[in-house]
Amino acid sequence: MSLKKGKNMKVIVDADACPVKRIIKSICNKYKVDLIFIHSISHISEADCDVKRIIVDRVAQAADMAIVNSANKGDIIVTSDTGLAALVLGKGCYAINPWGQIYTNTNIDIILENRHYKQKILASGGRIKGPPKRKSSDDVSFKDSFENLIRKFNQIDG
């Protein structure tokens, strides 16, 4: 994807259960990138007052729809929701999860297929192993991947 310097790229965070908000804020401040946290009214945090926020109702998918509606081509979306990632990729956005995995048009289909397979197992009464406990190395992976996305945007001349 080609971006032009000077475009008002922003970072939008699916903030309800995002474990890397502090890292995101730090990097966005460093590179002077606009930042928006979107979350439901039941997940308001005073620690996030220094960031532009969009607060939505507790209705299912309300935060996801606000993110899709706020996103423009070239924006970076931070989410662990693969369905949401697929939607914003379709709008020409970048998407990254809190572990540093960058969702792309190349890998999103297999990620969605794996999610569907796990949901079928759960629906049939089966069990699947949950995600491992978050480690400090996960924060490092996220920071490196996220900062690389920001740098990529800032280095492209119009």
Helices and strands as residue ranges (DSSP letters): E 10-14, H 21-31, E 34-40, G 41-43, G 46-48, E 52-56, H 62-70, E 76-78, H 82-90, E 94-96, E 102-103, H 108-123, H 136-155
